[in-house]
Amino acid sequence: MTTPTRWRALTHHHLFWPVVVLVVLLLVNVPFTPDFFSIRMTDGHLYGSLVSIVLFGSPLILVAVGMTLVIATGGIDLSVGAVVAITGALTCSYISDQADQSALSGVLLAMGLGLLAAVVCGLWNGFLVARMGIQPIIATLIIMVAGRGVAQLITDGQIITVNSEPYKLIGGGYWLTLPFSIFVVAVVVAVTVALTRRTALGLLVESVGGNAEASRLVGIRSRRIKIMVYMFCALCAGIAGLMISSNTSAADGNNAGLWIELDAILAVVIGGTSLLGGRFSIGGTVIGALVIQTLTTTIYTIGVPTQTNLVFKAAVVIVVCLMQSPKFRAKVFGAKRGGTTPQAQSAPVAEAAPKMEVSR
Amino acid sequence: MSATTRTPTAPESRTPSKAARLLGDRRLPVLVTAALFLAMYVAGLSRYQNYGFAEPQVFLNLFIDNGYLLVAAVGATFVILSGGIDLSVGSLIGFTTMFTAWLVERQGLPLVLVVPIALLVGAFGGFLMGYVIQNFEIQPFIVTLAGLFLFRGLCLVISKESIAISDSSVSSLAQTRVPLGLGELSIGAVVALVVLGVAFYVLHYTRFGRRVYAIGGNEQSALLMGLPQGGTKIAVYTVSGFCSAMAGLLFMLYIQSGDPLHATGMELDAIAAVVIGGTLLTGGSGFVLGTLFGVLVLGLIKSIIQFEGTLSSWWTKIATGVLLCAFILIQRTMTTRRQT
């Protein structure tokens, strides 16, 4: 009896399906690129498909981690793409104005300014959502629409290029044989996990997402938590913006971070965080973001025309959402499984249980 | 929720003064938008008097240049009134331009045949999304997001490059002008106005329209009242898909080419137009005529910026954002006033 229960515990773990999808996607590459999993050392840097997946996926992971907390409070942040553009634009334009672009103090100040602008955007979003009580989709739509305009205003409609050694490090540099951005992502993820799982903060966020009014009555400052979460999300987007503009050594107000909000939401959903809020999984989000990046890489390596990328993405969204829908599972798998009702006992699908019983 | 009932006037006892009655009037957001449009127009008149702003044609050009947006926004109004959201609008418009351009140019099909096919495909796409939303209880946001990816991807599958349309029937249709005495309208603008009229009739004078408002107002109550809520929900997304395809056809006519990147982000323009037009995003309250004013305001921003000349295009985005923000805040204060 122990083996089946263990197996059930494993398959019912919230990270089980995301990991399965990721592993399957990685394995798909092997027939096409036999040395897919090999990592070689060149010029003191580690190279390999796995490293580049993490490297190119770094900005997405950052944005998605911030987005996870926003979604956990029952919100959504559409403005992250615009925040990415604003941060990149502000930082690059500040650096390019300096006499010595490689001066460390100037670069740090520029990055600080960019991140400050990002946090202000987050504060504005949080203010609209928590104080004014505006629906998150709409509140963040404002910066999504206006933000790209602001980014273009900062760069004067041009693509600003910078030539700064220290700035190049964040998005394109190496440290201890690995891309520097991987360390940045690791630190952000570790800090987020520590803050939300080692302190009560994560529980408070989930409580606000579950029922903001009830949390407030219990004594949780749900408004303040919401504002903080939007600021954190914007900060993550800002760091991603630094990474993207540093990697290309340029700030493009129009195209930097385009569609990243949608990819980030997708990563969160693949990772098993419900869009309804009240529960979240940072680990799932990281895996979700890696799934998206692996999907993109796989499409390139298989030789499928890259333009079908979006069609594949759409298929993945639909499949993942259908699998997560209790009603779909009840309709498709419910009839086959017959009398056994293991789902009814596990918490995540408890809501679906009464409906399933009626249908039988 | 008193905000969602359809009584024309509030009880006497609760509206002591005329001002209070006006503030409680659900038509107020539309009136505010219309007033704002007029104010902007008058400001434009006084500022660019010598540059021909007073020509009636400048006003009519708002319809010619924004007909496709009007049609898309009308579809979005249906969805938003029902309490949902459709993010696939822009992609579906882009896909329709691409699909029709491909059929006309590469396959040599006559336009008469292409138009119904495109409309059917759009409506079917909307139907599918509505079906998934309704039957599997997945949030509209995520389903239509998948739709966004899917249609944008299909655009690129058809062709990576844009397809210019040289078909004579398309160009002659695009150049046809309907004289109105003071000025003229394009076919696209006329179609857009017809769509608006039909939507107005459907929303305010048919059973289906009532159901859309009822579901948006309170889905649970609508269900308990025995309204066929499932069918209505699917129909709303079908209407939106149909309108998007129609908007795509008008856009194709307006710009005479298909391009995989056409209309990127237009779903947000459509949503912005609906919001500026005073429709509540929570659903159940708003007017399709408000959407017309929303589109006109957005169009007027663009033409004023064109007349200004020195202002760069990004000011359009910033101005749209600021306006959007102002309207959302106005709406918010008004709805809280009504609840208390």
Interface residues (C-beta under 8 A of the other chain):
Chain A: I76 L128 M132 G133 I134 Q135 I137 I138 A139 L141 I142 I143 M144 V145 A146 G147 R148 G149 V150 Q152 L153 G157 G253 L262 I265 L266 V269 L275 L276 P305 Q307 T308 N309 L310 V311 F312 K313 A314 A315 V317 I318 C321 L322 Q324 S325 P326 K327 F328 K331
Chain B: I85 V132 N135 F136 E137 I138 Q139 F141 I142 V143 L145 A146 G147 L148 F149 L150 R152 G153 L154 L156 V157 K160 P260 L268 I271 A272 V275 L281 T282 S312 S313 W314 W315 T316 K317 I318 T320 G321 V322 L324 C325 I328 L329 R332 T336
